[in-house]
């Protein structure tokens, strides 16, 4: 006879397995679940779905984020198995941005489109890999519009560099079926922004409007994203002195950006330079360690290289919510806050300068010295 003994948790264990409110309003950075998440007798999991429902009370948004999480998990699996599944290498096409498409670009794009379309929560989708917006069939339409880069940093995928997904979510404003104008809006209208990083761990970082920045780690043993860090902020005072940019393009930049980088490299204690070449990885490090990330306009790309809707806006929303600054630098004749841009094309580009206030202000200060 197999007698199954039921484990009874004492009061202390039950209390330890019951985290406080998921939307910790203390303003501190602190784990909500790390003390119990890896114990087999844990009964209370602070999952992504639970977090979204508890903090928004929006069932459709919860369904959307569940579909997003599913697509992230499927993409993480594809990245892990790329070598043995023959997913490295080019697919033989270029996307609308002129980048060579990798096999994983194509696969991840199809994964996200399928998951979001069949969530019945989306009306319009914009992907870096598709020339035109995708209007979801009327029978599957919901109230949200999503812009996404399905696999940021994929140019480095063949050498096993961390990659990621970036996304921004708007709520539809027009009556009836979704239209392109529902998503061609300023960054301040975003409801949710986030990115998922596929590295040593799979981590989802999300910012809900007015609710701060939160980190979720994928627990592969239960297949769920677990809330690990509430109200993430850039370290006080700006954190580590790190600048992140493709300095190989420095000769093509305007003079203020050139002088700012030279300033970072000067003095008795110069800044460290760190650059992965995957925006998700570089911004994630900036968020946690401090410093700044910049991808300025140059003579080759006078309007910048990064896309507004699915790279600039989501990262700007996250950085600002974490206490940082996100600027375009000099763009179309003036210094602009990135979130105030109003795109006119779904693949519109802009320069990006974001990170801690200390360092972004240094760059903008050089523009001010030039009278710009």
N, C-alpha and C positions, 0 to 999 in steps of 0.2 A: 504494500500500500504506500502510495506516495503522499506523505503528509506535507502539504505546502504551508510553511509557517509565514504568517503575515507579519511584516515588519511594522512595529508600532513606533511612531516617532514621539519622543518626549516633547514637552513644551518648548524647551530651548531649540530643539531641531526644527519644530514646526515654525517657530518665530524666525529662525534663520532662513528657512525656505520661503518666507513670505516677504518679498522686497517691498519697500515703501512705494509711494506713487511713482509711476514710470516717468511722468513728466516732472522730474525733480526741479523744484523752483528755487533751489538754494543758490543757483548761479555758480556752483562749484563744479569742477570736473571730477567725477567719481563713478566707479563701477557700481552697477545695481545688482549684478548677479555673479560676479567672479568667485564669491566665496562658496557657491553651491553648484555652479553650472556643470561641473564635471563629476558630480557624485551620483551614483546610480539610484539613490533613494530620493533624489530631488523630485518634487511633485508639482512645483509651481514655476513655470517657464515664462520669462518675460520675452515673448516672441514679437516679431514685427507686426503680425496681424493684431495681436492683443494691444500693442502700443498704439497703432493707428486708430483702432476702434475706440479705445479709452480716451484718446486725446482729440479726436475729431468728431466722433459720433456720426460718421459718414460711412454708410455701408458701401456705397459705390466706390468711394476712394479706397476703402479697405480692400475691396475686390481688385481694384486697379493695382494697388501696391502688392497684392498677393501674386498677380500675374507678372508684375515686374520682377519680383523675387524669384519666381519660377524661371523666367528667362535668364536671370543672372546665374542661377544655379546650373542651368543647362549650358550656358556659355562657359562657366568655370570648368565644368566637366569636359567640354570640347577642348579648352585650352590645355588642360592636364593631359588629355589623351592625344594631343595633336600629332606627336611623333609616331606613335604606333598606329594611328588611324589615317596616316598619310594626309594630314591637314596643313602641313607646312607648305610654303611656296605660293606662287601667284595663281590667281584664277584666270588670268588672261584678259582682264577688262580694267577700265578706269572708272572711278566714280565721278560724280558731278564736280568735285573739287579738283579733278585732274590727278588724284592719287592712284597709284596702281593698287588694284584690289587683291588682297590675299584670300586664300580659300576660307580662312576663318572669318574674314570680313563678311563674305557672302553668307556663310552659315549662321553667324551670330545675328545678322540682319534678318534673316528668315525666321530665326527663333523669336526675336522680339516682335516682329510683325504678327506672327501667328498667335503668340501669347496675348498681346494687347488687343488684337482684333477680336479674338474669341472670349475676351473678358466681359464683353458687352458693357464696358464702362468708358469706351473711347469713341470719339467722333472723327478726329483728324489726327493723323500721324505724320511726322516729318523725320526722315532719316538721312544721315549723311550719305548713305549709299544709294538713295533714290533721287532722281532728278526732280520729280514732282511730289507734292503732298499726297498722301494716301487718304482718300475719303472712305471711311468704314461703311460697308453696306448698311442701308437704313434699318434693316431688321436686327443688326448687331450694335447699333450706335448707343453710346452713353453720353454723359455730359462733359467729359474731359478730353483735352487735346494734349498730345505728348510729342515733344521734340527730343531726339536722342541720337547719340553717336554710339552705335552698337559695340564697337571695339576700338577705343582710343589707343594709340600707340602700337597699332598692329604692324607698322613698318619694322618694328623690332622683334616681332613674335618669333621669328625663326631662330633667334639667339636666346630665347627663353627669358626675355625681359618682361617685367610686370606690365600688364595691360589693364584696361578697365572699360567701363560703360559710363557715359554721362547722360543725364536726362533732366528735362524740365517739364512741369505739368501746369497747364492752364485750365480754367473752367470755361466752357463754351459760353459765349455771350449772345450769339444770334439765335433767333427762334428757328425751329425746323431743323433739317439736316445740317451737319457741320460744314463750314466753308473755310477757305484758307485764311480769311481775315480773323477767324477765331484764334489763330495762333500767331499772327503777325502783330504782336503787341509788345509793349515795353516790358522790361524785366521785372518792374515793380508789380506787375499783375500775376506773377508766378504764384501758384498755390503750393507747389512742392518742387524742390530741386534736390538732386542727389547724384552720387556716383557709386559704382561698385568696383573695387580693385581686386584683380586676380593676381595674387602674388603668393608669398609663403602661406598666407591665409586669405580666404575670401571675405572681404569686409565691405559692408554697405554703410555709407554715410549719407544721412538725409536731413534736410532742413524743411520743416513745415512752417509756413508763413506765421510769424509771431510766436513760434514755439521752440526756437533755438535749434542747435545742431546736435544730432544724435548718431552714435556709432552702433552698428550691429555686426556681429561676427557669425559666420556660418558654422554651425556645429554639425559636422558631417555625420555624427553618430545618430542624430535624430532628423537631419535634413532641414533644419530651421535656422533662420537668422535670429540670434539672441541679442537683446539689448545689453550692451556692455558699458556704454559711456553716455551720460546725460549732460546736456548743455556744454558742449565742447567749446572752448575759447582758445584763441591764439595766446601763447604765454604772455604774461604781464610784461610790459616794457618792450615788447617786440620779440622776445626770445633770442635764440641763437642768431648770430650775424652770418646769414647765408644768403647769397643771391643765386638765382637759378635762371639761366637763359642759354640760348644757343649762341655762344660768343663768336662762333665762326661767321655769323652774319654781321658782326659789329661794324665792319667797314661800310655797310649799306644803311646804317641807322642815321637818324638825325643827330645833331651835335649834343643836345641835352642828354639823350640816352647814352651816348658815348662817354660824356663826362661823368655821368652818374656811375657807370660801371668802373671807370678809372678811379673814382673816389672810393668805391667799395674795395678796390684792390690796393689802396694806398695806406700809409700810416704804419705805426709800429705793430698794430694788431689788425691786419686786413681781414675782410670777410672771407669765408670759405665759399668756393664755387661748387655747386652740386647741380647736375643736369642729367636726368634720365632720358628725356626725349619722349616720355609719355606724360601728357598733361595731368592725368589722374595721379600718377606717382609723385610728380613734382609738386602739385598743389596739396596733396595729402601730407607730404613732409612739411610743407610750409605751414599748414594748419596746425600740426602737432608740435613742430620745433620752433617755428617763427621764421623771420626773414621775408623774402619776397620772390615772386615768380614774374618774369616779364617776357613777353613776346611782342616787341614793338613793330610798328610799321617800318618798312624800309623801301629803298628805291625799286626793289624787285616786286614787292607787294605793298603798294602805297596805302592800301586800305587795311593792312594787316593780313594775317594768315588764318587765324582761328575764327570759327564760325560763331555768330552772335547767339542764335537760338539754342544750340545744343552743346556749346562749349563755354562761351563767354558768360551768358546769363546765369546758368546753373552754378558755375563756380563763383561768380560774383555774389550771388545770393547767399551761398554758404559762407564765404569769407566775411562778408559784411555782418551776417548773423553771429559770427564768431568773434566780432570786435575788430575786424580788419577793414581795409579800404580796397575798392576795386575801381580803377580808372582806365580810360583809354589812352591817357597821355594826349598828345596833340593829334586830333582826329577831325577832319573836315573843318579845319580852321579854328578849333577851340579845344581846351581841355575839358573832357566830359566824364561824368560819373557813368560807369558802364550800364548800370541798371536803368538809366534814363533814356537810353537809345530806343528809337522806334524803328525796327527793321522794315524794309519794304520788299525784301526777297527772303525766301526761307533759307537760302544758303549764304546770306550776307555775311561779310567778314568785318572784324574790327581788331585794332591793336589791344593788347591785354597787359596791364600792369596791376598786380594784386598782391596782397600780403599784409604784413603788420603796418600800422600807421607810421611808425618810425621810419621805415625804409621807403614806403611809397611816397611819403612827404619829401624825402631826399630827392627822389627822381623828379617830382613835380616842382621842387625848388629850383632845379636847374632850368626848367622851362620858364619859371618866373624871372630868373636872372637874364634870360634872353628876351624878356618882354613879351612872352607868348601867353 
